Every structure is written in structure tokens, then in C-alpha cells.
């Protein structure tokens, strides 16, 4: 269960970026700091995909630039 307080004057929407495992591995190779110690990318990805509630807008941004990802999110918001 996820419980959090959100002030009423600030609208909040959930956006989940979920690139595929190979994309995550590729991106991690170019980062100085890694978030994957003690477990594999595959393990974290599988657990995340199986246990995270499907709320909000989920986007596989594997083949997108940051700019394309932002545009996709904004365009999805316009259609709501």
C-alpha cells in the first residue's frame, strides 16, 4: 500500500518511465554512479514490474531521447 499526502492546490500525476532491461544496461554503462549494487538489472526490473501498482501513465521510453520522452508525456497529458 502506498500512502502519501498531497496538498489539494497542487495537482499530481504519476508518470513511470520503464525502459527495457537492455536499454537500462546500456544507459548504466555511461554513468559514473550505478544504482545497481547487490542485485542485477534484470532482478530489479522484474520485481518492479511485478509488484508496482499500475497507476498513472507508464511509458517504455527505451527508444526515445529525453526530449521525445518529455514530449510524449506532455502529449499524453493533453489527451486527458
Secondary structure as GFF3:
##gff-version 3
##sequence-region A 1 80
A	DSSP	beta_strand	15	17	.	.	.	ID=ss1
A	DSSP	alpha_helix	21	29	.	.	.	ID=ss2
A	DSSP	alpha_helix	41	51	.	.	.	ID=ss3
A	DSSP	beta_strand	57	59	.	.	.	ID=ss4
A	DSSP	alpha_helix	66	78	.	.	.	ID=ss5
###
